[in-house]
Amino acid sequence: MIVLVTLYITRHGQTEWNIEKRMQGWSDSPLTKKGRQDAEKLGEKLKKIPFSAAYISPSGRTVQTAEILLKGREVTTILDEDLREINTGEWQGMTLSTIESKFPSQYATYYEQPENFKATSGENFHDVEKRVLAALDRILEAQHDGNVLIVTHSVVKKLLINYFKGNPLNSLWAPPFIHGTSLTVVEINSDGQATLKLVGDTSHFE
């Protein structure tokens, strides 16, 4: 079977709020020194991969990561709103411990039963899955030759992995943990079948 496109999917590098264990969502914080260094290392790993396009979440942390990854390269880049992180509404900017103490049942459902999570404000996982799969359809319909880079966020990346594995939404948080700049590689053939070649790989910075 002919491989039509290979997706190289990564998460932004480590940010200030990642260190502080704050929920980012549609809010933002800058990359740390480690976040920038990890992106440079991934860029080095990918430097011989010719990309026909790069699809990027418009958040500052993903744009900054993509700029490091593609430094010195001529690659068509598309900012896609549907690749944004889950909008966690009033939780954005709060530490995880604060969220857990203020919203104990919702917090538990978020991590233990994502299928049933209902946000007071913001999105649930079904909302995000719908827009992420719409973005994936657009990427595949664009019929890029060869390799496409996707720079996004942990929930989006988890949803894509879950979808490619054919798993239910409640499997969302199954291992591996998606570290900053971890790499997932998916080959999609002419029948539309996906083969995961790498999932959450961090060998470039370990």
Protein Blocks (a to p, Z undefined) as FASTA:
>chain_A
ZZfbdcddddddddfklmnopafklmccdddfklmmmmmmmmmmmmmpccfbdcddfbfk
lmmmmmmmmgoiacdddddfklpccdehjmnopafklmmmmmmmlmmmmmmmmmlpccfb
dcdfklmmmmmmmmmmmmmmnopghiacddddfklmmmmmmmmnopafklmmgccdddeh
iacdddddfkopacdfbghiaklmZZ
